[in-house]
Amino acid sequence: MTESSADLYPIAVLIDELKNDDVIVRLNSIRRLGIIAKALGPERTREELIPFLSESTDDEDEALQVLAEELGKLVPYIGGSDHAFHLLPPLENLATVEETVVREKAVESLCKVAESLNPSLLEMHFIPLLTRLAKTEWFTARVSSTGLFAVAYSKASDEVKAELRTGYNALCQDETPMVRRAAAQHLGSYAEKLEKDLL
């Protein structure tokens, strides 16, 4: 075994553990995603690890919760804020699951990723994700979307801000009580971002 392949062997083990049948083993590996991403480098993380994680959303709730949390910490390992949008697909998937704690962690991580995006990348990648979540048939995704409006609003152009206000107002009047409740819970953080003349 060469020295470089000997160095990569522990990383290969961690990657294999992401597929392990034992949830405890998977959890330990998910908690080490930063180490795996650092060893793979930004390009391989974006092209191999993130797509793999996007397909790994059929798991135990505890594993999905940890995955949602760890994905929010990967921005430095995928090439920084210019490439942070690559983290959005797996987080979007996690923001739609049934389990509340998983969705909440996904929303937290989505907000972290959105904060790292510049306004043009936010409008190109994050706003369409937010729109999909807010307008989907499943109420769980609409609930998740209510936690994303504040971070999106603060960086959006005036035209997009108008669309976001319309979208948030629609969620406040949603037919599903859980969506209305979530919109009410996030109203304070959203209202802080609104222009004073709109309040």
C-alpha positions as CSV (number, residue, x, y, z in Angstrom):
1,M,0.0,0.0,0.0
2,T,1.5,3.4,-1.0
3,E,1.6,6.2,1.6
4,S,-1.2,8.2,-0.1
5,S,-3.5,5.2,-0.3
6,A,-2.7,4.4,3.3
7,D,-3.7,7.9,4.2
8,L,-7.0,7.6,2.3
9,Y,-7.9,4.2,3.8
10,P,-9.6,5.6,6.9
11,I,-11.6,7.9,4.6
12,A,-12.7,5.0,2.4
13,V,-13.9,3.2,5.6
14,L,-15.9,6.3,6.7
15,I,-17.5,6.5,3.2
16,D,-18.4,2.8,3.3
17,E,-19.9,3.3,6.8
18,L,-22.3,5.8,5.3
19,K,-23.9,2.8,3.6
20,N,-23.7,0.4,6.6
21,D,-26.9,-1.4,7.8
22,D,-26.2,-0.5,11.4
23,V,-27.7,3.0,12.2
24,I,-25.1,3.7,14.9
25,V,-22.2,3.1,12.4
26,R,-24.0,5.4,9.9
27,L,-24.5,8.1,12.5
28,N,-20.8,8.0,13.5
29,S,-19.8,8.4,9.8
30,I,-22.4,11.2,9.2
31,R,-20.9,13.1,12.1
32,R,-17.6,12.9,10.3
33,L,-18.8,14.4,7.0
34,G,-16.4,17.3,7.5
35,I,-13.4,15.0,7.7
36,I,-14.6,13.0,4.7
37,A,-15.2,16.2,2.6
38,K,-11.8,17.7,3.6
39,A,-10.0,14.5,2.5
40,L,-11.9,14.3,-0.8
41,G,-11.3,17.9,-1.6
42,P,-13.9,20.5,-2.8
43,E,-14.4,19.1,-6.3
44,R,-14.9,15.5,-5.4
45,T,-17.1,16.5,-2.5
46,R,-19.3,18.5,-4.9
47,E,-19.3,15.8,-7.6
48,E,-19.4,12.6,-5.6
49,L,-20.3,13.0,-1.9
50,I,-23.1,15.6,-2.2
51,P,-25.0,13.6,-4.9
52,F,-24.6,10.5,-2.8
53,L,-26.0,12.3,0.2
54,S,-28.9,13.6,-1.9
55,E,-29.9,10.0,-2.5
56,S,-29.5,9.0,1.2
57,T,-32.6,10.5,2.5
58,D,-34.4,7.2,3.1
59,D,-32.9,6.5,6.6
60,E,-33.8,6.6,10.3
61,D,-35.0,9.9,11.6
62,E,-32.0,10.2,13.9
63,A,-29.6,9.8,11.0
64,L,-31.5,12.3,8.9
65,Q,-31.4,14.8,11.7
66,V,-27.6,14.5,12.0
67,L,-27.2,14.6,8.2
68,A,-29.3,17.8,8.0
69,E,-27.1,19.4,10.7
70,E,-23.8,18.3,9.2
71,L,-24.7,19.5,5.7
72,G,-25.0,23.0,7.0
73,K,-21.3,22.9,8.2
74,L,-19.9,21.8,4.8
75,V,-19.7,25.2,3.0
76,P,-15.9,25.6,3.7
77,Y,-15.3,22.0,2.3
78,I,-17.1,22.4,-1.0
79,G,-15.1,25.4,-2.2
80,G,-16.7,28.1,-0.1
81,S,-19.7,30.4,-0.7
82,D,-19.3,30.3,-4.5
83,H,-20.2,26.6,-4.4
84,A,-22.5,26.5,-1.4
85,F,-25.5,26.1,-3.6
86,H,-24.4,22.4,-4.2
87,L,-25.7,21.7,-0.6
88,L,-29.2,22.8,-1.4
89,P,-30.6,19.6,-3.1
90,P,-30.0,17.2,-0.2
91,L,-31.2,19.9,2.3
92,E,-34.3,20.5,0.2
93,N,-35.1,16.8,0.3
94,L,-34.6,16.8,4.1
95,A,-36.9,19.8,4.5
96,T,-39.8,17.8,3.1
97,V,-39.6,14.7,5.3
98,E,-42.4,13.9,7.8
99,E,-40.3,14.1,11.0
100,T,-40.4,17.6,12.5
101,V,-36.9,17.6,14.1
102,V,-35.3,16.6,10.7
103,R,-37.1,19.4,8.9
104,E,-36.1,21.9,11.6
105,K,-32.4,21.0,11.3
106,A,-32.7,21.1,7.5
107,V,-34.2,24.6,7.7
108,E,-31.4,25.7,10.1
109,S,-28.8,24.4,7.6
110,L,-30.6,25.9,4.6
111,C,-30.5,29.3,6.4
112,K,-26.7,28.9,7.0
113,V,-26.1,28.1,3.4
114,A,-28.3,30.9,2.2
115,E,-26.4,33.4,4.4
116,S,-23.2,32.4,2.7
117,L,-24.6,32.9,-0.9
118,N,-24.1,36.2,-2.7
119,P,-27.4,37.8,-3.9
120,S,-27.1,36.6,-7.5
121,L,-26.5,32.9,-6.4
122,L,-29.3,33.3,-3.8
123,E,-31.7,34.4,-6.5
124,M,-30.5,31.7,-9.0
125,H,-30.6,28.7,-6.6
126,F,-32.2,29.5,-3.2
127,I,-35.3,31.4,-4.3
128,P,-36.4,28.7,-6.7
129,L,-36.0,26.1,-3.9
130,L,-38.0,28.3,-1.5
131,T,-40.7,28.7,-4.1
132,R,-40.9,25.0,-4.7
133,L,-41.2,24.3,-1.0
134,A,-43.8,27.0,-0.4
135,K,-46.0,25.9,-3.3
136,T,-45.8,22.1,-3.1
137,E,-48.8,19.9,-2.3
138,W,-47.2,18.4,0.9
139,F,-47.8,20.6,3.9
140,T,-44.5,19.5,5.5
141,A,-42.5,21.3,2.8
142,R,-44.7,24.4,3.2
143,V,-44.1,24.4,6.9
144,S,-40.3,24.3,6.3
145,S,-40.5,27.1,3.8
146,T,-41.9,29.5,6.4
147,G,-38.5,29.5,8.1
148,L,-36.6,30.4,5.0
149,F,-38.3,33.7,4.0
150,A,-36.3,36.0,6.4
151,V,-32.9,34.9,5.1
152,A,-34.0,35.1,1.5
153,Y,-35.7,38.5,1.9
154,S,-32.6,40.2,3.3
155,K,-30.6,39.5,0.2
156,A,-33.2,39.7,-2.5
157,S,-33.8,42.3,-5.2
158,D,-36.9,44.5,-4.9
159,E,-38.7,42.5,-7.6
160,V,-38.0,39.2,-5.8
161,K,-38.9,40.8,-2.4
162,A,-42.4,41.6,-3.8
163,E,-42.8,37.9,-4.8
164,L,-41.6,36.8,-1.4
165,R,-44.1,39.0,0.4
166,T,-46.9,37.5,-1.7
167,G,-45.6,34.0,-1.0
168,Y,-45.4,34.6,2.7
169,N,-48.9,36.1,2.8
170,A,-50.2,33.1,1.0
171,L,-48.7,30.8,3.7
172,C,-50.2,32.9,6.4
173,Q,-53.6,32.1,4.9
174,D,-52.8,28.4,4.0
175,E,-55.6,25.9,4.3
176,T,-53.5,23.7,6.6
177,P,-53.4,24.9,10.3
178,M,-49.8,23.6,10.8
179,V,-48.6,25.9,7.9
180,R,-50.4,28.9,9.3
181,R,-48.9,28.2,12.8
182,A,-45.4,27.9,11.3
183,A,-45.9,31.2,9.4
184,A,-47.0,32.8,12.7
185,Q,-44.0,31.4,14.5
186,H,-41.5,32.8,11.9
187,L,-43.4,36.1,11.5
188,G,-41.1,38.0,13.9
189,S,-37.8,37.1,12.2
190,Y,-39.4,37.8,8.8
191,A,-40.9,41.1,9.8
192,E,-37.5,42.3,11.1
193,K,-36.2,42.1,7.5
194,L,-39.2,44.0,6.0
195,E,-38.9,47.6,5.1
196,K,-40.4,49.8,7.8
197,D,-43.0,51.3,5.5
198,L,-44.5,47.9,4.8
199,L,-45.2,47.1,8.5
